[in-house]
């Protein structure tokens, strides 16, 4: 009964994300370059990032470790990869932002906080309480091999282009520059592309409904964000490369 309820909740949560997708395509999330008045109390971007990403680290780890299931090598690897991403996102990335970084609305921080609580719970609870044993032969399964390869490629792309964008911000101060070179030749947001590939790979190598749900939510969140960035660049810069896409080379 508990298991059926859990999976029903994951399906409902995924469906909610798909229903929310058209709204996110129309309304840019009001932080960063899209920050605008009318969204209530604001906090620093650094504090906001830390607070809203922290549950993904803590909640996931709590339920993963609190569950009765014995964790083998594969599940331990999944745990380590999740923690690697969110240790960077929670404990390193916010402190790489400039101290004068734009502020973000508390309501955005709260929504992201709740999302990460739910996502961390679904994935952590699955591993700690419900997952079937990942035997050693799983490392030879094509889903694992392809998935873990995509995860590391996506992680590397995400980290590299986050680093480049942070460097451009330090170089340009309060202004923005057109990013050039590498994957920027093809898309406006290679850092977001990397994160989509990363969590798509995670869903494939884990082969679970909660991980798939997280991948769907990653696309729901980041595709609209990339399109918003792309439109913003084209509006700000008359010489913005016309063939560059938003997120997926040659397509979107």
MODELLER restraints for C-alpha pairs under 7 A, 6 or more apart:
rsr = mdl.restraints
at = mdl.atoms
rsr.add(forms.Gaussian(group=physical.xy_distance, feature=features.Distance(at['CA:10:A'], at['CA:210:A']), mean=6.42, stdev=0.5))
rsr.add(forms.Gaussian(group=physical.xy_distance, feature=features.Distance(at['CA:14:A'], at['CA:213:A']), mean=5.46, stdev=0.5))
rsr.add(forms.Gaussian(group=physical.xy_distance, feature=features.Distance(at['CA:17:A'], at['CA:217:A']), mean=6.00, stdev=0.5))
rsr.add(forms.Gaussian(group=physical.xy_distance, feature=features.Distance(at['CA:17:A'], at['CA:220:A']), mean=6.61, stdev=0.5))
rsr.add(forms.Gaussian(group=physical.xy_distance, feature=features.Distance(at['CA:18:A'], at['CA:220:A']), mean=6.96, stdev=0.5))
rsr.add(forms.Gaussian(group=physical.xy_distance, feature=features.Distance(at['CA:21:A'], at['CA:220:A']), mean=5.46, stdev=0.5))
rsr.add(forms.Gaussian(group=physical.xy_distance, feature=features.Distance(at['CA:24:A'], at['CA:224:A']), mean=6.00, stdev=0.5))
rsr.add(forms.Gaussian(group=physical.xy_distance, feature=features.Distance(at['CA:25:A'], at['CA:224:A']), mean=4.97, stdev=0.5))
rsr.add(forms.Gaussian(group=physical.xy_distance, feature=features.Distance(at['CA:28:A'], at['CA:34:A']), mean=6.74, stdev=0.5))
rsr.add(forms.Gaussian(group=physical.xy_distance, feature=features.Distance(at['CA:28:A'], at['CA:225:A']), mean=6.91, stdev=0.5))
rsr.add(forms.Gaussian(group=physical.xy_distance, feature=features.Distance(at['CA:28:A'], at['CA:228:A']), mean=6.32, stdev=0.5))
rsr.add(forms.Gaussian(group=physical.xy_distance, feature=features.Distance(at['CA:30:A'], at['CA:36:A']), mean=5.94, stdev=0.5))
rsr.add(forms.Gaussian(group=physical.xy_distance, feature=features.Distance(at['CA:31:A'], at['CA:104:A']), mean=5.00, stdev=0.5))
rsr.add(forms.Gaussian(group=physical.xy_distance, feature=features.Distance(at['CA:32:A'], at['CA:102:A']), mean=5.95, stdev=0.5))
rsr.add(forms.Gaussian(group=physical.xy_distance, feature=features.Distance(at['CA:35:A'], at['CA:104:A']), mean=6.95, stdev=0.5))
rsr.add(forms.Gaussian(group=physical.xy_distance, feature=features.Distance(at['CA:39:A'], at['CA:105:A']), mean=5.94, stdev=0.5))
rsr.add(forms.Gaussian(group=physical.xy_distance, feature=features.Distance(at['CA:40:A'], at['CA:105:A']), mean=6.19, stdev=0.5))
rsr.add(forms.Gaussian(group=physical.xy_distance, feature=features.Distance(at['CA:41:A'], at['CA:105:A']), mean=5.71, stdev=0.5))
rsr.add(forms.Gaussian(group=physical.xy_distance, feature=features.Distance(at['CA:41:A'], at['CA:106:A']), mean=5.74, stdev=0.5))
rsr.add(forms.Gaussian(group=physical.xy_distance, feature=features.Distance(at['CA:42:A'], at['CA:103:A']), mean=5.97, stdev=0.5))
rsr.add(forms.Gaussian(group=physical.xy_distance, feature=features.Distance(at['CA:42:A'], at['CA:104:A']), mean=5.28, stdev=0.5))
rsr.add(forms.Gaussian(group=physical.xy_distance, feature=features.Distance(at['CA:42:A'], at['CA:105:A']), mean=4.25, stdev=0.5))
rsr.add(forms.Gaussian(group=physical.xy_distance, feature=features.Distance(at['CA:42:A'], at['CA:106:A']), mean=5.43, stdev=0.5))
rsr.add(forms.Gaussian(group=physical.xy_distance, feature=features.Distance(at['CA:43:A'], at['CA:103:A']), mean=5.39, stdev=0.5))
rsr.add(forms.Gaussian(group=physical.xy_distance, feature=features.Distance(at['CA:43:A'], at['CA:104:A']), mean=5.56, stdev=0.5))
rsr.add(forms.Gaussian(group=physical.xy_distance, feature=features.Distance(at['CA:43:A'], at['CA:105:A']), mean=6.28, stdev=0.5))
rsr.add(forms.Gaussian(group=physical.xy_distance, feature=features.Distance(at['CA:43:A'], at['CA:106:A']), mean=6.27, stdev=0.5))
rsr.add(forms.Gaussian(group=physical.xy_distance, feature=features.Distance(at['CA:44:A'], at['CA:102:A']), mean=6.72, stdev=0.5))
rsr.add(forms.Gaussian(group=physical.xy_distance, feature=features.Distance(at['CA:44:A'], at['CA:103:A']), mean=4.36, stdev=0.5))
rsr.add(forms.Gaussian(group=physical.xy_distance, feature=features.Distance(at['CA:44:A'], at['CA:104:A']), mean=6.25, stdev=0.5))
rsr.add(forms.Gaussian(group=physical.xy_distance, feature=features.Distance(at['CA:45:A'], at['CA:101:A']), mean=5.96, stdev=0.5))
rsr.add(forms.Gaussian(group=physical.xy_distance, feature=features.Distance(at['CA:45:A'], at['CA:102:A']), mean=5.88, stdev=0.5))
rsr.add(forms.Gaussian(group=physical.xy_distance, feature=features.Distance(at['CA:45:A'], at['CA:103:A']), mean=4.76, stdev=0.5))
rsr.add(forms.Gaussian(group=physical.xy_distance, feature=features.Distance(at['CA:45:A'], at['CA:104:A']), mean=5.59, stdev=0.5))
rsr.add(forms.Gaussian(group=physical.xy_distance, feature=features.Distance(at['CA:46:A'], at['CA:94:A']), mean=4.83, stdev=0.5))
rsr.add(forms.Gaussian(group=physical.xy_distance, feature=features.Distance(at['CA:46:A'], at['CA:95:A']), mean=6.52, stdev=0.5))
rsr.add(forms.Gaussian(group=physical.xy_distance, feature=features.Distance(at['CA:46:A'], at['CA:97:A']), mean=6.44, stdev=0.5))
rsr.add(forms.Gaussian(group=physical.xy_distance, feature=features.Distance(at['CA:48:A'], at['CA:104:A']), mean=6.81, stdev=0.5))
rsr.add(forms.Gaussian(group=physical.xy_distance, feature=features.Distance(at['CA:48:A'], at['CA:109:A']), mean=5.70, stdev=0.5))
rsr.add(forms.Gaussian(group=physical.xy_distance, feature=features.Distance(at['CA:49:A'], at['CA:90:A']), mean=6.99, stdev=0.5))
rsr.add(forms.Gaussian(group=physical.xy_distance, feature=features.Distance(at['CA:49:A'], at['CA:94:A']), mean=5.86, stdev=0.5))
rsr.add(forms.Gaussian(group=physical.xy_distance, feature=features.Distance(at['CA:50:A'], at['CA:90:A']), mean=5.15, stdev=0.5))
rsr.add(forms.Gaussian(group=physical.xy_distance, feature=features.Distance(at['CA:50:A'], at['CA:91:A']), mean=6.95, stdev=0.5))
rsr.add(forms.Gaussian(group=physical.xy_distance, feature=features.Distance(at['CA:50:A'], at['CA:94:A']), mean=6.10, stdev=0.5))
rsr.add(forms.Gaussian(group=physical.xy_distance, feature=features.Distance(at['CA:51:A'], at['CA:113:A']), mean=6.91, stdev=0.5))
rsr.add(forms.Gaussian(group=physical.xy_distance, feature=features.Distance(at['CA:52:A'], at['CA:109:A']), mean=5.34, stdev=0.5))
rsr.add(forms.Gaussian(group=physical.xy_distance, feature=features.Distance(at['CA:52:A'], at['CA:110:A']), mean=6.82, stdev=0.5))
rsr.add(forms.Gaussian(group=physical.xy_distance, feature=features.Distance(at['CA:52:A'], at['CA:112:A']), mean=5.30, stdev=0.5))
rsr.add(forms.Gaussian(group=physical.xy_distance, feature=features.Distance(at['CA:52:A'], at['CA:113:A']), mean=4.19, stdev=0.5))
rsr.add(forms.Gaussian(group=physical.xy_distance, feature=features.Distance(at['CA:53:A'], at['CA:89:A']), mean=6.85, stdev=0.5))
rsr.add(forms.Gaussian(group=physical.xy_distance, feature=features.Distance(at['CA:53:A'], at['CA:90:A']), mean=5.40, stdev=0.5))
rsr.add(forms.Gaussian(group=physical.xy_distance, feature=features.Distance(at['CA:53:A'], at['CA:113:A']), mean=6.57, stdev=0.5))
rsr.add(forms.Gaussian(group=physical.xy_distance, feature=features.Distance(at['CA:53:A'], at['CA:116:A']), mean=6.59, stdev=0.5))
rsr.add(forms.Gaussian(group=physical.xy_distance, feature=features.Distance(at['CA:54:A'], at['CA:90:A']), mean=5.76, stdev=0.5))
rsr.add(forms.Gaussian(group=physical.xy_distance, feature=features.Distance(at['CA:55:A'], at['CA:113:A']), mean=6.57, stdev=0.5))
rsr.add(forms.Gaussian(group=physical.xy_distance, feature=features.Distance(at['CA:55:A'], at['CA:116:A']), mean=5.49, stdev=0.5))
rsr.add(forms.Gaussian(group=physical.xy_distance, feature=features.Distance(at['CA:55:A'], at['CA:117:A']), mean=5.13, stdev=0.5))
rsr.add(forms.Gaussian(group=physical.xy_distance, feature=features.Distance(at['CA:55:A'], at['CA:120:A']), mean=6.78, stdev=0.5))
rsr.add(forms.Gaussian(group=physical.xy_distance, feature=features.Distance(at['CA:56:A'], at['CA:86:A']), mean=6.81, stdev=0.5))
rsr.add(forms.Gaussian(group=physical.xy_distance, feature=features.Distance(at['CA:56:A'], at['CA:116:A']), mean=4.87, stdev=0.5))
rsr.add(forms.Gaussian(group=physical.xy_distance, feature=features.Distance(at['CA:56:A'], at['CA:117:A']), mean=6.14, stdev=0.5))
rsr.add(forms.Gaussian(group=physical.xy_distance, feature=features.Distance(at['CA:56:A'], at['CA:120:A']), mean=4.84, stdev=0.5))
rsr.add(forms.Gaussian(group=physical.xy_distance, feature=features.Distance(at['CA:57:A'], at['CA:83:A']), mean=6.37, stdev=0.5))
rsr.add(forms.Gaussian(group=physical.xy_distance, feature=features.Distance(at['CA:57:A'], at['CA:86:A']), mean=5.74, stdev=0.5))
rsr.add(forms.Gaussian(group=physical.xy_distance, feature=features.Distance(at['CA:57:A'], at['CA:87:A']), mean=6.91, stdev=0.5))
rsr.add(forms.Gaussian(group=physical.xy_distance, feature=features.Distance(at['CA:59:A'], at['CA:117:A']), mean=6.22, stdev=0.5))
rsr.add(forms.Gaussian(group=physical.xy_distance, feature=features.Distance(at['CA:59:A'], at['CA:120:A']), mean=5.29, stdev=0.5))
rsr.add(forms.Gaussian(group=physical.xy_distance, feature=features.Distance(at['CA:59:A'], at['CA:121:A']), mean=5.87, stdev=0.5))
rsr.add(forms.Gaussian(group=physical.xy_distance, feature=features.Distance(at['CA:60:A'], at['CA:120:A']), mean=4.22, stdev=0.5))
rsr.add(forms.Gaussian(group=physical.xy_distance, feature=features.Distance(at['CA:60:A'], at['CA:121:A']), mean=5.62, stdev=0.5))
rsr.add(forms.Gaussian(group=physical.xy_distance, feature=features.Distance(at['CA:60:A'], at['CA:123:A']), mean=6.56, stdev=0.5))
rsr.add(forms.Gaussian(group=physical.xy_distance, feature=features.Distance(at['CA:60:A'], at['CA:124:A']), mean=4.31, stdev=0.5))
rsr.add(forms.Gaussian(group=physical.xy_distance, feature=features.Distance(at['CA:61:A'], at['CA:124:A']), mean=6.44, stdev=0.5))
rsr.add(forms.Gaussian(group=physical.xy_distance, feature=features.Distance(at['CA:63:A'], at['CA:121:A']), mean=6.67, stdev=0.5))
rsr.add(forms.Gaussian(group=physical.xy_distance, feature=features.Distance(at['CA:63:A'], at['CA:124:A']), mean=4.81, stdev=0.5))
rsr.add(forms.Gaussian(group=physical.xy_distance, feature=features.Distance(at['CA:63:A'], at['CA:125:A']), mean=5.04, stdev=0.5))
rsr.add(forms.Gaussian(group=physical.xy_distance, feature=features.Distance(at['CA:63:A'], at['CA:128:A']), mean=5.89, stdev=0.5))
rsr.add(forms.Gaussian(group=physical.xy_distance, feature=features.Distance(at['CA:64:A'], at['CA:124:A']), mean=4.45, stdev=0.5))
rsr.add(forms.Gaussian(group=physical.xy_distance, feature=features.Distance(at['CA:64:A'], at['CA:125:A']), mean=5.94, stdev=0.5))
rsr.add(forms.Gaussian(group=physical.xy_distance, feature=features.Distance(at['CA:64:A'], at['CA:127:A']), mean=5.58, stdev=0.5))
rsr.add(forms.Gaussian(group=physical.xy_distance, feature=features.Distance(at['CA:64:A'], at['CA:128:A']), mean=4.25, stdev=0.5))
rsr.add(forms.Gaussian(group=physical.xy_distance, feature=features.Distance(at['CA:65:A'], at['CA:128:A']), mean=6.26, stdev=0.5))
rsr.add(forms.Gaussian(group=physical.xy_distance, feature=features.Distance(at['CA:66:A'], at['CA:128:A']), mean=6.53, stdev=0.5))
rsr.add(forms.Gaussian(group=physical.xy_distance, feature=features.Distance(at['CA:67:A'], at['CA:128:A']), mean=3.97, stdev=0.5))
rsr.add(forms.Gaussian(group=physical.xy_distance, feature=features.Distance(at['CA:67:A'], at['CA:129:A']), mean=5.02, stdev=0.5))
rsr.add(forms.Gaussian(group=physical.xy_distance, feature=features.Distance(at['CA:68:A'], at['CA:128:A']), mean=6.34, stdev=0.5))
rsr.add(forms.Gaussian(group=physical.xy_distance, feature=features.Distance(at['CA:68:A'], at['CA:129:A']), mean=6.16, stdev=0.5))
rsr.add(forms.Gaussian(group=physical.xy_distance, feature=features.Distance(at['CA:69:A'], at['CA:128:A']), mean=5.58, stdev=0.5))
rsr.add(forms.Gaussian(group=physical.xy_distance, feature=features.Distance(at['CA:69:A'], at['CA:129:A']), mean=5.93, stdev=0.5))
rsr.add(forms.Gaussian(group=physical.xy_distance, feature=features.Distance(at['CA:72:A'], at['CA:134:A']), mean=6.74, stdev=0.5))
rsr.add(forms.Gaussian(group=physical.xy_distance, feature=features.Distance(at['CA:74:A'], at['CA:134:A']), mean=5.95, stdev=0.5))
rsr.add(forms.Gaussian(group=physical.xy_distance, feature=features.Distance(at['CA:75:A'], at['CA:134:A']), mean=6.58, stdev=0.5))
rsr.add(forms.Gaussian(group=physical.xy_distance, feature=features.Distance(at['CA:119:A'], at['CA:214:A']), mean=6.77, stdev=0.5))
rsr.add(forms.Gaussian(group=physical.xy_distance, feature=features.Distance(at['CA:122:A'], at['CA:210:A']), mean=5.83, stdev=0.5))
rsr.add(forms.Gaussian(group=physical.xy_distance, feature=features.Distance(at['CA:123:A'], at['CA:210:A']), mean=5.44, stdev=0.5))
rsr.add(forms.Gaussian(group=physical.xy_distance, feature=features.Distance(at['CA:123:A'], at['CA:211:A']), mean=6.47, stdev=0.5))
rsr.add(forms.Gaussian(group=physical.xy_distance, feature=features.Distance(at['CA:138:A'], at['CA:144:A']), mean=6.70, stdev=0.5))
rsr.add(forms.Gaussian(group=physical.xy_distance, feature=features.Distance(at['CA:139:A'], at['CA:145:A']), mean=6.86, stdev=0.5))
rsr.add(forms.Gaussian(group=physical.xy_distance, feature=features.Distance(at['CA:143:A'], at['CA:204:A']), mean=5.65, stdev=0.5))
rsr.add(forms.Gaussian(group=physical.xy_distance, feature=features.Distance(at['CA:143:A'], at['CA:205:A']), mean=5.17, stdev=0.5))
rsr.add(forms.Gaussian(group=physical.xy_distance, feature=features.Distance(at['CA:144:A'], at['CA:204:A']), mean=6.72, stdev=0.5))
rsr.add(forms.Gaussian(group=physical.xy_distance, feature=features.Distance(at['CA:144:A'], at['CA:205:A']), mean=3.96, stdev=0.5))
rsr.add(forms.Gaussian(group=physical.xy_distance, feature=features.Distance(at['CA:147:A'], at['CA:201:A']), mean=3.94, stdev=0.5))
rsr.add(forms.Gaussian(group=physical.xy_distance, feature=features.Distance(at['CA:147:A'], at['CA:202:A']), mean=5.86, stdev=0.5))
rsr.add(forms.Gaussian(group=physical.xy_distance, feature=features.Distance(at['CA:147:A'], at['CA:204:A']), mean=4.91, stdev=0.5))
rsr.add(forms.Gaussian(group=physical.xy_distance, feature=features.Distance(at['CA:147:A'], at['CA:205:A']), mean=4.40, stdev=0.5))
rsr.add(forms.Gaussian(group=physical.xy_distance, feature=features.Distance(at['CA:148:A'], at['CA:201:A']), mean=5.93, stdev=0.5))
rsr.add(forms.Gaussian(group=physical.xy_distance, feature=features.Distance(at['CA:148:A'], at['CA:202:A']), mean=6.66, stdev=0.5))
rsr.add(forms.Gaussian(group=physical.xy_distance, feature=features.Distance(at['CA:148:A'], at['CA:205:A']), mean=6.00, stdev=0.5))
rsr.add(forms.Gaussian(group=physical.xy_distance, feature=features.Distance(at['CA:150:A'], at['CA:197:A']), mean=6.14, stdev=0.5))
rsr.add(forms.Gaussian(group=physical.xy_distance, feature=features.Distance(at['CA:150:A'], at['CA:198:A']), mean=5.92, stdev=0.5))
rsr.add(forms.Gaussian(group=physical.xy_distance, feature=features.Distance(at['CA:150:A'], at['CA:201:A']), mean=4.73, stdev=0.5))
rsr.add(forms.Gaussian(group=physical.xy_distance, feature=features.Distance(at['CA:151:A'], at['CA:197:A']), mean=6.58, stdev=0.5))
rsr.add(forms.Gaussian(group=physical.xy_distance, feature=features.Distance(at['CA:151:A'], at['CA:198:A']), mean=4.02, stdev=0.5))
rsr.add(forms.Gaussian(group=physical.xy_distance, feature=features.Distance(at['CA:151:A'], at['CA:199:A']), mean=6.52, stdev=0.5))
rsr.add(forms.Gaussian(group=physical.xy_distance, feature=features.Distance(at['CA:151:A'], at['CA:201:A']), mean=4.66, stdev=0.5))
rsr.add(forms.Gaussian(group=physical.xy_distance, feature=features.Distance(at['CA:151:A'], at['CA:202:A']), mean=5.87, stdev=0.5))
rsr.add(forms.Gaussian(group=physical.xy_distance, feature=features.Distance(at['CA:152:A'], at['CA:198:A']), mean=6.71, stdev=0.5))
rsr.add(forms.Gaussian(group=physical.xy_distance, feature=features.Distance(at['CA:153:A'], at['CA:198:A']), mean=6.97, stdev=0.5))
rsr.add(forms.Gaussian(group=physical.xy_distance, feature=features.Distance(at['CA:154:A'], at['CA:194:A']), mean=4.03, stdev=0.5))
rsr.add(forms.Gaussian(group=physical.xy_distance, feature=features.Distance(at['CA:154:A'], at['CA:195:A']), mean=5.68, stdev=0.5))
rsr.add(forms.Gaussian(group=physical.xy_distance, feature=features.Distance(at['CA:154:A'], at['CA:197:A']), mean=4.89, stdev=0.5))
rsr.add(forms.Gaussian(group=physical.xy_distance, feature=features.Distance(at['CA:154:A'], at['CA:198:A']), mean=4.13, stdev=0.5))
rsr.add(forms.Gaussian(group=physical.xy_distance, feature=features.Distance(at['CA:155:A'], at['CA:194:A']), mean=6.12, stdev=0.5))
rsr.add(forms.Gaussian(group=physical.xy_distance, feature=features.Distance(at['CA:155:A'], at['CA:195:A']), mean=6.52, stdev=0.5))
rsr.add(forms.Gaussian(group=physical.xy_distance, feature=features.Distance(at['CA:155:A'], at['CA:198:A']), mean=5.62, stdev=0.5))
rsr.add(forms.Gaussian(group=physical.xy_distance, feature=features.Distance(at['CA:157:A'], at['CA:191:A']), mean=6.20, stdev=0.5))
rsr.add(forms.Gaussian(group=physical.xy_distance, feature=features.Distance(at['CA:157:A'], at['CA:194:A']), mean=4.87, stdev=0.5))
rsr.add(forms.Gaussian(group=physical.xy_distance, feature=features.Distance(at['CA:158:A'], at['CA:191:A']), mean=4.21, stdev=0.5))
rsr.add(forms.Gaussian(group=physical.xy_distance, feature=features.Distance(at['CA:158:A'], at['CA:192:A']), mean=6.61, stdev=0.5))
rsr.add(forms.Gaussian(group=physical.xy_distance, feature=features.Distance(at['CA:158:A'], at['CA:194:A']), mean=4.48, stdev=0.5))
rsr.add(forms.Gaussian(group=physical.xy_distance, feature=features.Distance(at['CA:158:A'], at['CA:195:A']), mean=5.68, stdev=0.5))
rsr.add(forms.Gaussian(group=physical.xy_distance, feature=features.Distance(at['CA:161:A'], at['CA:190:A']), mean=6.38, stdev=0.5))
rsr.add(forms.Gaussian(group=physical.xy_distance, feature=features.Distance(at['CA:161:A'], at['CA:191:A']), mean=5.03, stdev=0.5))
rsr.add(forms.Gaussian(group=physical.xy_distance, feature=features.Distance(at['CA:162:A'], at['CA:191:A']), mean=5.76, stdev=0.5))
rsr.add(forms.Gaussian(group=physical.xy_distance, feature=features.Distance(at['CA:168:A'], at['CA:177:A']), mean=6.93, stdev=0.5))
rsr.add(forms.Gaussian(group=physical.xy_distance, feature=features.Distance(at['CA:169:A'], at['CA:176:A']), mean=6.86, stdev=0.5))
rsr.add(forms.Gaussian(group=physical.xy_distance, feature=features.Distance(at['CA:183:A'], at['CA:190:A']), mean=6.06, stdev=0.5))
rsr.add(forms.Gaussian(group=physical.xy_distance, feature=features.Distance(at['CA:184:A'], at['CA:190:A']), mean=6.57, stdev=0.5))
rsr.add(forms.Gaussian(group=physical.xy_distance, feature=features.Distance(at['CA:185:A'], at['CA:244:A']), mean=6.41, stdev=0.5))
rsr.add(forms.Gaussian(group=physical.xy_distance, feature=features.Distance(at['CA:186:A'], at['CA:244:A']), mean=4.86, stdev=0.5))
rsr.add(forms.Gaussian(group=physical.xy_distance, feature=features.Distance(at['CA:186:A'], at['CA:245:A']), mean=6.03, stdev=0.5))
rsr.add(forms.Gaussian(group=physical.xy_distance, feature=features.Distance(at['CA:186:A'], at['CA:249:A']), mean=5.23, stdev=0.5))
rsr.add(forms.Gaussian(group=physical.xy_distance, feature=features.Distance(at['CA:187:A'], at['CA:244:A']), mean=5.18, stdev=0.5))
rsr.add(forms.Gaussian(group=physical.xy_distance, feature=features.Distance(at['CA:187:A'], at['CA:245:A']), mean=4.56, stdev=0.5))
rsr.add(forms.Gaussian(group=physical.xy_distance, feature=features.Distance(at['CA:187:A'], at['CA:246:A']), mean=5.00, stdev=0.5))
rsr.add(forms.Gaussian(group=physical.xy_distance, feature=features.Distance(at['CA:187:A'], at['CA:247:A']), mean=5.37, stdev=0.5))
rsr.add(forms.Gaussian(group=physical.xy_distance, feature=features.Distance(at['CA:187:A'], at['CA:248:A']), mean=6.50, stdev=0.5))
rsr.add(forms.Gaussian(group=physical.xy_distance, feature=features.Distance(at['CA:187:A'], at['CA:249:A']), mean=5.81, stdev=0.5))
rsr.add(forms.Gaussian(group=physical.xy_distance, feature=features.Distance(at['CA:188:A'], at['CA:230:A']), mean=5.79, stdev=0.5))
rsr.add(forms.Gaussian(group=physical.xy_distance, feature=features.Distance(at['CA:188:A'], at['CA:244:A']), mean=6.69, stdev=0.5))
rsr.add(forms.Gaussian(group=physical.xy_distance, feature=features.Distance(at['CA:188:A'], at['CA:245:A']), mean=6.26, stdev=0.5))
rsr.add(forms.Gaussian(group=physical.xy_distance, feature=features.Distance(at['CA:188:A'], at['CA:246:A']), mean=4.89, stdev=0.5))
rsr.add(forms.Gaussian(group=physical.xy_distance, feature=features.Distance(at['CA:188:A'], at['CA:247:A']), mean=6.46, stdev=0.5))
rsr.add(forms.Gaussian(group=physical.xy_distance, feature=features.Distance(at['CA:189:A'], at['CA:226:A']), mean=5.83, stdev=0.5))
rsr.add(forms.Gaussian(group=physical.xy_distance, feature=features.Distance(at['CA:189:A'], at['CA:246:A']), mean=6.15, stdev=0.5))
rsr.add(forms.Gaussian(group=physical.xy_distance, feature=features.Distance(at['CA:189:A'], at['CA:247:A']), mean=5.64, stdev=0.5))
rsr.add(forms.Gaussian(group=physical.xy_distance, feature=features.Distance(at['CA:190:A'], at['CA:247:A']), mean=6.63, stdev=0.5))
rsr.add(forms.Gaussian(group=physical.xy_distance, feature=features.Distance(at['CA:192:A'], at['CA:222:A']), mean=6.23, stdev=0.5))
rsr.add(forms.Gaussian(group=physical.xy_distance, feature=features.Distance(at['CA:193:A'], at['CA:247:A']), mean=5.72, stdev=0.5))
rsr.add(forms.Gaussian(group=physical.xy_distance, feature=features.Distance(at['CA:193:A'], at['CA:248:A']), mean=6.93, stdev=0.5))
rsr.add(forms.Gaussian(group=physical.xy_distance, feature=features.Distance(at['CA:196:A'], at['CA:218:A']), mean=6.21, stdev=0.5))
rsr.add(forms.Gaussian(group=physical.xy_distance, feature=features.Distance(at['CA:196:A'], at['CA:219:A']), mean=6.38, stdev=0.5))
rsr.add(forms.Gaussian(group=physical.xy_distance, feature=features.Distance(at['CA:199:A'], at['CA:215:A']), mean=5.44, stdev=0.5))
rsr.add(forms.Gaussian(group=physical.xy_distance, feature=features.Distance(at['CA:200:A'], at['CA:215:A']), mean=5.55, stdev=0.5))
rsr.add(forms.Gaussian(group=physical.xy_distance, feature=features.Distance(at['CA:202:A'], at['CA:211:A']), mean=6.92, stdev=0.5))
rsr.add(forms.Gaussian(group=physical.xy_distance, feature=features.Distance(at['CA:203:A'], at['CA:211:A']), mean=4.66, stdev=0.5))
rsr.add(forms.Gaussian(group=physical.xy_distance, feature=features.Distance(at['CA:203:A'], at['CA:212:A']), mean=5.05, stdev=0.5))
rsr.add(forms.Gaussian(group=physical.xy_distance, feature=features.Distance(at['CA:203:A'], at['CA:215:A']), mean=6.63, stdev=0.5))
rsr.add(forms.Gaussian(group=physical.xy_distance, feature=features.Distance(at['CA:223:A'], at['CA:247:A']), mean=6.80, stdev=0.5))
rsr.add(forms.Gaussian(group=physical.xy_distance, feature=features.Distance(at['CA:226:A'], at['CA:246:A']), mean=5.53, stdev=0.5))
rsr.add(forms.Gaussian(group=physical.xy_distance, feature=features.Distance(at['CA:226:A'], at['CA:247:A']), mean=5.93, stdev=0.5))
rsr.add(forms.Gaussian(group=physical.xy_distance, feature=features.Distance(at['CA:227:A'], at['CA:246:A']), mean=5.43, stdev=0.5))
rsr.add(forms.Gaussian(group=physical.xy_distance, feature=features.Distance(at['CA:230:A'], at['CA:246:A']), mean=5.25, stdev=0.5))
rsr.add(forms.Gaussian(group=physical.xy_distance, feature=features.Distance(at['CA:233:A'], at['CA:240:A']), mean=6.87, stdev=0.5))
rsr.add(forms.Gaussian(group=physical.xy_distance, feature=features.Distance(at['CA:234:A'], at['CA:240:A']), mean=5.72, stdev=0.5))
rsr.add(forms.Gaussian(group=physical.xy_distance, feature=features.Distance(at['CA:245:A'], at['CA:251:A']), mean=6.80, stdev=0.5))
rsr.add(forms.Gaussian(group=physical.xy_distance, feature=features.Distance(at['CA:245:A'], at['CA:252:A']), mean=5.48, stdev=0.5))
rsr.add(forms.Gaussian(group=physical.xy_distance, feature=features.Distance(at['CA:246:A'], at['CA:252:A']), mean=5.65, stdev=0.5))
